[in-house]
Structure formats: structure tokens, C-alpha cells
Amino acid sequence: EQASKFIQVNIFDSNITVDKLDKALEYSGLGAYLGKANVNLVNQSGSISLYDTIKIMQDTFGAEINF
């Protein structure tokens, strides 16, 4: 559980949306290892914005990052 705070997974699947993420994690078995907070849904190009990256770091580590 403690280690899961440091694990981030990117999912590049347009069929999986925020609304479907819990089901996808449960169905795949990944839910035993990952929570929603550990999963980043990214678009088909695989890009993730700087703002999104900072938000993930803030949420994961509880840090205040000014930009």
C-alpha cells in the first residue's frame, strides 16, 4: 500500500474513460495493485501536459508546486 503512492501508470486506451476506470481496474486485476489515483489516462498521442504532471505530483506527494 505504501509503495503504491509512488507508482504511476499511463493508460493509452480511448475505450477507458474516467467513468469506466474502476471497472477496468477491477476486470483486469490491476485494482489489487493500483488505485485510481495511480492511473493517468492519456490521449492517443501519449502526451501529457506539464500542468497535468504537476497536478499528479501534488496529489501523489502532497506538495505545493508553484508554476
Secondary structure in CASP SS format (residue, H / E / C, confidence):
PFRMAT SS
TARGET T0000
AUTHOR 0000-0000-0000
METHOD secondary structure of the structure
MODEL  1
E C 1.00
Q C 1.00
A H 1.00
S H 1.00
K H 1.00
F H 1.00
I C 1.00
Q C 1.00
V E 1.00
N E 1.00
I E 1.00
F C 1.00
D C 1.00
S C 1.00
N C 1.00
I C 1.00
T C 1.00
V H 1.00
D H 1.00
K H 1.00
L H 1.00
D H 1.00
K H 1.00
A H 1.00
L H 1.00
E H 1.00
Y H 1.00
S H 1.00
G C 1.00
L H 1.00
G H 1.00
A H 1.00
Y C 1.00
L C 1.00
G C 1.00
K H 1.00
A H 1.00
N H 1.00
V E 1.00
N E 1.00
L E 1.00
V C 1.00
N C 1.00
Q C 1.00
S C 1.00
G C 1.00
S C 1.00
I C 1.00
S C 1.00
L H 1.00
Y H 1.00
D H 1.00
T H 1.00
I H 1.00
K H 1.00
I H 1.00
M H 1.00
Q H 1.00
D H 1.00
T H 1.00
F H 1.00
G C 1.00
A C 1.00
E C 1.00
I C 1.00
N C 1.00
F C 1.00
END
